[in-house]
Amino acid sequence: MPVVLTRTDEAPVPVLELVPLPEGATVRIRAYFRGKVGSQPSPADFSTAAPSFEATYEVEADGSLSPCQVDDEGVKTADETEKLIVRSGVYDFYAVSPARALVKSQGTYRITDIPHKEDVMTSFARGVTITGSTHRVRLETFRRRCALVVFTVAPSKDNVLPFSKLSATCLTISRISSSGATLAAGENTAIPATGGADDENAVVTFGEDEFEAVEAGADPDGAGLNKTKGVLLPKTDAPFDVEIGVQRDGETATLRATIDKKILFCEGQRYLFTLRVKNNESRLQMQVQAWNDYVFTFPNVGAPDVPYPDPDITTGTGTEITVASWKEIVWSSEAGGE
């Protein structure tokens, strides 16, 4: 993920390009001047030192970054901003996406008020020499500071009751980490985990409008299977609650359970939850894998078309465990049945 500094008549100007972050994401870059070229000053302490300059960018469709203005929450407010000039010297760099402002509190620079459903990432580079002829900066790979949760519903392979449609209508996860988290600036800092809180900030709901159909290859029978996904803050190993709305052939049910499997929602991890429906019972399965982009390849070139799997829910091999089960689902023709 390179930062490229291009030359002007005065001094290098920071310009970023080819950063593999999502289109529309914003990035804040902070640079810390350590000293003149050839000197060996101490590295900057990101958590306590004020930056020499900072700039904010938006990721374009081609992966390049263009300067933009943002508010304190990292939301873009304008397309243009002034270019920042840096002098030659040795620098440390610290990057945050979204481009949230870092505020100083009790002597420490930190990001505050981080909500659920926000993909917070950080990166850095140390001891970068900037001169008129050497002006390329390569940041370390951006590190995700939250977890991705993916939820879907599917029939069990041994289901025998016939049905033509199956989908989820909502998902609520409660008694988890509280929204409004804090992350201190630094290479190895993490969002402090909380859990078990019984307040509205410890509840995350995925409404019906946040579900979308799975890709065709993951629904070969055309049953209308769907999925939702979102980012959650890290939590402690305290139990938490789930409430799932599910619909089958026009009938609905609401499933509730307390999960006590010491699930942490660790940073950089993908938690895939699948509600598998078997006749009038169901179980909630979970797999945990690294939160990466998965690339699927098929060796049967020239063979008949193979349905392409859904990368959100087809994540390769992994151990799947049961975290909750319901022995009998009571279906209702009206919403809200249990």
C-alpha positions in Angstrom: 0.0 0.0 0.0 2.3 2.7 -1.2 2.4 6.4 -0.5 4.0 8.2 -3.4 5.5 11.7 -2.9 5.9 13.6 -6.2 8.3 16.4 -6.8 7.3 20.1 -7.2 9.5 23.1 -7.6 9.5 23.6 -3.8 9.4 20.2 -2.1 7.8 16.8 -2.3 4.0 16.8 -2.1 2.3 13.7 -0.6 0.1 11.8 -3.1 -1.2 8.3 -2.6 -2.0 5.8 -5.3 -2.9 2.2 -5.8 -4.1 1.6 -2.2 -6.3 -1.6 -2.1 -8.9 -0.2 0.2 -12.7 0.0 -0.6 -13.8 2.6 -3.1 -15.1 5.6 -1.2 -13.1 4.9 2.0 -11.3 7.9 3.5 -7.7 7.8 4.8 -5.9 10.2 7.1 -2.1 10.2 6.9 0.0 11.8 9.7 3.7 12.4 9.2 6.2 13.0 12.0 9.5 14.7 11.3 12.3 12.9 13.0 15.3 14.9 11.8 17.6 15.7 8.9 18.8 13.1 6.4 21.7 11.2 7.9 20.7 11.8 11.5 19.5 9.0 13.7 16.8 10.5 15.9 14.4 8.4 18.0 11.2 7.1 16.4 8.1 9.1 17.0 5.7 8.0 19.7 2.4 8.1 17.7 0.3 8.2 20.9 2.0 11.3 22.4 3.7 13.2 19.6 2.0 15.9 17.5 2.4 15.3 13.8 4.4 17.6 11.6 1.6 17.5 9.0 -1.4 15.4 8.1 -3.5 14.9 5.0 -6.8 13.3 4.1 -7.8 11.3 1.0 -10.6 9.4 -0.6 -10.1 6.0 -2.4 -11.1 6.2 -6.0 -12.6 3.3 -8.1 -9.2 2.4 -9.5 -7.6 2.3 -6.1 -5.9 5.6 -6.3 -6.2 8.2 -3.6 -7.3 11.8 -4.2 -7.0 14.6 -1.6 -10.3 15.6 0.0 -11.7 17.3 3.1 -13.4 15.3 5.8 -15.2 15.9 9.1 -14.0 14.6 12.4 -15.7 11.3 11.8 -13.8 10.8 8.6 -16.8 11.5 6.3 -15.9 13.3 3.1 -17.2 16.9 3.0 -15.5 18.3 -0.1 -13.5 17.1 -3.1 -10.6 19.5 -2.9 -8.1 20.5 -0.2 -4.8 22.2 -0.1 -1.7 20.3 -0.9 0.7 19.8 1.9 4.4 20.5 1.4 7.0 18.5 3.4 10.7 19.3 3.7 13.5 16.8 3.2 14.3 14.7 6.2 13.5 11.4 8.0 9.8 10.8 8.8 7.5 8.3 10.5 4.0 7.9 9.1 0.8 6.8 10.7 -2.5 6.1 8.8 -6.1 5.7 9.8 -9.1 4.7 7.7 -11.8 6.0 7.9 -10.0 9.3 8.2 -11.2 10.1 11.7 -9.6 12.9 13.6 -7.2 11.9 16.4 -7.8 13.9 19.6 -5.5 14.3 22.5 -7.0 13.2 25.8 -5.1 12.7 29.1 -1.8 13.0 27.2 -2.6 10.4 24.5 -3.7 10.9 20.9 -6.6 8.6 20.1 -9.6 7.9 17.9 -12.8 8.2 19.9 -16.5 7.3 19.5 -15.9 4.3 17.1 -19.3 2.7 16.4 -20.2 -0.8 15.4 -20.5 -1.3 11.6 -17.3 0.7 10.9 -14.3 -0.9 9.3 -11.5 0.8 11.2 -7.9 0.1 9.9 -4.5 1.5 10.7 -1.1 1.4 9.2 2.4 2.9 9.6 5.9 3.3 8.2 9.1 4.0 10.1 12.3 5.8 9.3 11.3 7.0 5.8 13.9 9.3 4.1 12.4 12.0 1.9 14.6 13.9 -0.5 14.3 15.4 -3.9 15.3 12.1 -5.5 13.9 9.7 -2.9 10.3 10.3 -2.2 8.5 6.9 -2.1 6.8 5.7 1.1 5.4 2.2 1.5 3.0 1.8 4.4 2.7 -1.5 6.2 -0.4 -3.5 5.3 -3.5 -1.9 6.8 -4.5 -3.8 9.9 -8.2 -4.2 10.7 -9.2 -3.3 14.3 -12.6 -4.9 14.3 -14.3 -8.1 13.3 -16.5 -9.0 10.4 -19.8 -10.9 11.1 -21.6 -12.6 8.2 -25.0 -14.2 8.8 -27.0 -16.3 6.4 -29.7 -18.9 6.5 -29.8 -22.3 4.7 -31.6 -25.6 4.7 -29.8 -28.5 6.3 -28.7 -31.2 3.9 -30.9 -33.8 5.7 -34.0 -31.6 5.7 -37.1 -33.6 4.5 -40.0 -31.2 4.8 -40.5 -29.7 1.4 -40.4 -25.9 1.1 -39.7 -23.5 -1.8 -38.6 -20.4 0.0 -36.3 -19.7 3.0 -34.8 -16.4 4.1 -33.9 -14.3 7.2 -35.8 -11.1 8.0 -33.7 -9.6 10.8 -30.8 -10.2 13.2 -30.2 -8.6 16.6 -27.1 -9.2 18.6 -27.1 -7.8 22.1 -25.0 -7.7 25.3 -21.9 -7.3 23.3 -19.3 -4.6 23.2 -20.5 -1.0 23.7 -20.5 1.3 20.7 -18.4 4.5 21.1 -15.0 2.7 21.5 -11.6 4.3 21.7 -8.3 3.4 19.9 -5.0 4.9 21.0 -2.6 5.8 18.1 0.2 3.2 17.8 1.5 0.3 15.9 0.3 -2.5 18.1 -2.6 -0.9 20.1 -6.0 -2.4 20.0 -9.6 -1.4 20.7 -10.3 -2.4 24.4 -12.8 -5.2 24.5 -16.0 -4.8 26.5 -19.0 -7.1 26.8 -22.1 -8.0 28.7 -23.3 -4.4 28.8 -27.0 -4.1 29.1 -27.6 -0.8 27.3 -28.7 0.4 23.9 -25.0 0.9 22.9 -24.4 -2.8 23.3 -27.0 -3.8 20.7 -26.6 -4.2 17.0 -29.5 -4.8 14.7 -29.5 -5.8 11.0 -32.9 -5.0 9.6 -34.6 -6.5 6.7 -33.3 -3.8 4.4 -29.7 -4.8 5.3 -30.1 -8.3 3.9 -29.4 -9.2 0.3 -29.7 -12.3 -1.8 -26.7 -14.7 -1.8 -25.1 -15.2 -5.2 -26.8 -17.7 -7.4 -24.1 -20.3 -7.0 -24.8 -20.5 -3.3 -28.6 -20.9 -3.8 -28.9 -23.6 -6.6 -32.5 -24.3 -5.8 -33.6 -20.6 -6.0 -35.0 -20.6 -2.5 -34.3 -16.9 -1.9 -31.5 -17.5 0.6 -30.1 -14.2 1.8 -27.3 -12.8 3.9 -26.2 -9.8 5.9 -22.8 -8.7 7.1 -21.3 -5.9 9.3 -18.4 -4.9 11.4 -18.5 -5.4 15.2 -16.2 -4.0 17.8 -14.0 -6.6 19.8 -15.7 -8.0 22.9 -14.8 -9.9 26.0 -15.7 -13.6 26.4 -19.0 -12.8 28.2 -22.2 -14.5 26.9 -24.3 -12.5 24.5 -27.8 -12.8 23.0 -29.1 -13.3 19.5 -32.6 -12.8 18.1 -33.2 -14.1 14.5 -36.2 -13.6 12.3 -36.7 -16.3 9.7 -39.3 -16.9 7.1 -40.2 -20.1 5.3 -42.9 -20.3 2.6 -44.7 -17.3 4.0 -44.6 -18.4 7.6 -42.4 -16.6 10.1 -40.6 -17.4 13.4 -38.4 -15.5 15.9 -35.6 -17.5 17.4 -33.8 -16.3 20.6 -30.8 -17.7 22.4 -28.0 -16.8 24.7 -24.6 -17.8 23.3 -22.0 -18.7 26.0 -19.2 -20.1 23.8 -16.6 -17.3 24.7 -16.7 -15.7 21.3 -14.5 -12.6 21.3 -15.1 -10.9 17.9 -11.3 -10.5 17.6 -9.9 -7.9 15.3 -9.1 -9.0 11.8 -11.3 -12.2 12.0 -14.4 -13.2 10.0 -17.2 -14.9 11.9 -19.6 -16.7 9.6 -22.9 -17.6 11.3 -25.3 -19.9 9.4 -28.8 -20.8 10.6 -29.4 -24.3 9.3 -33.0 -25.2 9.2 -34.0 -28.9 9.4 -37.7 -29.7 9.3 -39.0 -27.8 12.4 -35.7 -27.5 14.2 -32.6 -25.5 13.5 -29.1 -24.9 14.7 -26.8 -21.9 14.5 -23.4 -22.8 13.2 -20.2 -20.7 13.3 -16.9 -20.7 11.5 -14.0 -18.3 12.3 -11.4 -17.4 9.7 -9.1 -14.6 8.9 -10.9 -11.6 7.4 -9.4 -11.6 3.9 -10.6 -11.4 0.3 -10.9 -15.0 -1.0 -10.1 -15.8 -4.6 -11.7 -18.9 -6.1 -10.1 -20.7 -9.0 -11.5 -23.6 -11.0 -9.2 -26.1 -12.8 -11.8 -27.5 -15.1 -11.2 -25.0 -18.0 -13.3 -26.0 -20.9 -15.8 -28.0 -18.8 -19.4 -26.9 -18.3 -20.0 -23.8 -16.3 -19.6 -24.2 -12.5 -21.8 -22.1 -10.3 -19.6 -19.5 -8.7 -19.8 -19.6 -4.9 -20.6 -16.6 -2.8 -17.3 -15.3 -1.3 -19.0 -14.0 1.8 -20.3 -17.4 2.9 -18.0 -19.8 1.0 -14.8 -19.3 2.8 -13.0 -22.5 2.2 -12.3 -25.2 4.8 -12.7 -24.6 8.5 -14.1 -26.0 11.7 -17.8 -25.3 12.1 -19.3 -25.5 15.6 -22.9 -25.3 16.9 -23.4 -22.2 19.1 -27.1 -22.4 19.6 -30.0 -24.8 18.7 -33.8 -24.8 18.7 -35.5 -28.2 18.9 -38.8 -27.0 17.6 -39.6 -23.9 15.6 -43.2 -22.7 16.0 -44.0 -21.2 12.7 -46.7 -18.5 12.4 -48.6 -17.0 9.5 -48.2 -13.6 11.2 -44.9 -11.8 11.9 -43.6 -12.1 15.4 -44.4 -15.9 15.9 -42.0 -17.8 18.2 
